[in-house]
Amino acid sequence: MTGVYESLGVRTIINAKGPSTRLSGGLMRPEVAAAIAEASRACVDIAELQAAAGRAIAEATGAEAGLVTSGAAAALLLGTAAALTGLDPARMARLPDTTGFANEVVVARSQRNQYDHAVRAAGARLVEVGLPDRVSGAGVRDAESWEYAAAIGERTAAVLYVAQGEARPALAEVARVAHAARVPVIVDAAAQLPPAVNLRRFIAEGADLVAYSGGKAIGGPQASGILCGRRDLVMAAALQMLDMDVVFAQWSPPPSLIDKARLVGAPPHGIGRPCKAGKEEIVGLVAALRLFLAEGDAARTRRWRGLATDLVAALRGLNGASVSLRDAGVDGSVPMVELALAPDAPMTALALATALQDGEPSIHVDPHRLDAGVVLFGPTCLEPDAPALIGRRVHALFRTA
Ligand SMILES: *Cc1c(COP(=O)(O)O)cnc(C)c1O
């Protein structure tokens, strides 16, 4: 327990899963926390700050423009809103009501997931394509480019593409089909970092907008995210998030973010108003992004591998369980510790995970493979003393089970 949490009567936990919203994200570097504290002590024009962050994001991603949001889900909502309205303030005022204009977002059925609620929240209707029977083992196919082409029509506002290793067809192919119909592609790349090259990859492959989480591997504030991409779309997104309590004649937004000359008037507060990022999130995200790039993939993996190796050592010698290190993550650069429980182990994987969570301090593991008898531990949110503590607890639970 530490000060602020103690004063609220809230326990701190050991996060042996990885950055996760329900476990309060990850840990922030002291340099990021210091930047946030400093930012909190002065006021600025928020649009100017967003424009400056946008330049840093553009440099890191190769995109024309960028915006700090309250998360990747917020970025998806804002990106969808931008695709729905363009720069039309009347449409911005109407969302999520899309009566009278194109509101369909085409997505591969295999890429549907619970985060696409953010896309629907903007007012879009999802149109699914493809039958992913390769996933069920009954066949070899997923969505194909001709299926995207057939689904795109007058009513199409955007294509949503959820970037992950298994996604088919390739983004470049989907972008080609979408662009032939002048439809933008919005990429959910929330958890696609590291590797750092993925900051540039999706824009390079043809994405018009890309959403990243700021609170996952980047190490920014838990409630931060990035939307980057085409300048006109980022401008439309900014207009629907920023405070629009402005007198149009007096209003002089930074032209790199909002080109006032392209607007017939100022829209009212938009659908993205609840996605707002404060100066603390904006400054924290930019500081974290710079550190993420400066550290580099190799040093970051070494740091995580050190913690994972300590944890493997601490989990050795358990009867009925074998421990190993395995590579995970987008490019294998996130080491995970795998504790496989044999049938003669004193407890099941589910019972062990539950007991760890119910103990003091509470230890949260990755539940993905519990039903296969495997407890997974992620090192990315562990303090240096955590591996030994986790090892002692697991050994004690095995002895007393
Ligand atoms: C984590 C995640 C999100 C949500 O990101 P937030 O930054 O928490 O809003 C969206 N999509 C995918 C695929 C994710 O993994």
The ligand as an SDF file (V2000), in Angstrom:
LIG
                    3D

 15 15  0  0  0  0  0  0  0  0999 V2000
   -6.7610   -2.4280  -25.8060 C   0  0  0  0  0  0  0  0  0  0  0  0
   -7.4960   -2.4300  -27.1120 C   0  0  0  0  0  0  0  0  0  0  0  0
   -8.3980   -1.3990  -27.4520 C   0  0  0  0  0  0  0  0  0  0  0  0
   -8.7600   -0.3120  -26.4590 C   0  0  0  0  0  0  0  0  0  0  0  0
   -7.6930    0.4970  -26.1380 O   0  0  0  0  0  0  0  0  0  0  0  0
   -7.8380    1.6400  -25.0100 P   0  0  0  0  0  0  0  0  0  0  0  0
   -6.5870    2.4260  -25.1680 O   0  0  0  0  0  0  0  0  0  0  0  0
   -7.9400    0.9160  -23.7080 O   0  0  0  0  0  0  0  0  0  0  0  0
   -9.0620    2.4210  -25.3200 O   0  0  0  0  0  0  0  0  0  0  0  0
   -8.9950   -1.4250  -28.6890 C   0  0  0  0  0  0  0  0  0  0  0  0
   -8.7360   -2.3930  -29.5760 N   0  0  0  0  0  0  0  0  0  0  0  0
   -7.8900   -3.4190  -29.3040 C   0  0  0  0  0  0  0  0  0  0  0  0
   -7.6470   -4.4690  -30.3440 C   0  0  0  0  0  0  0  0  0  0  0  0
   -7.2380   -3.4720  -28.0650 C   0  0  0  0  0  0  0  0  0  0  0  0
   -6.3970   -4.4770  -27.7800 O   0  0  0  0  0  0  0  0  0  0  0  0
  1  2  1  0
  2  3  1  0
  2 14  2  0
  3  4  1  0
  3 10  2  0
  4  5  1  0
  5  6  1  0
  6  7  2  0
  6  8  1  0
  6  9  1  0
 10 11  1  0
 11 12  2  0
 12 13  1  0
 12 14  1  0
 14 15  1  0
M  END
$$$$
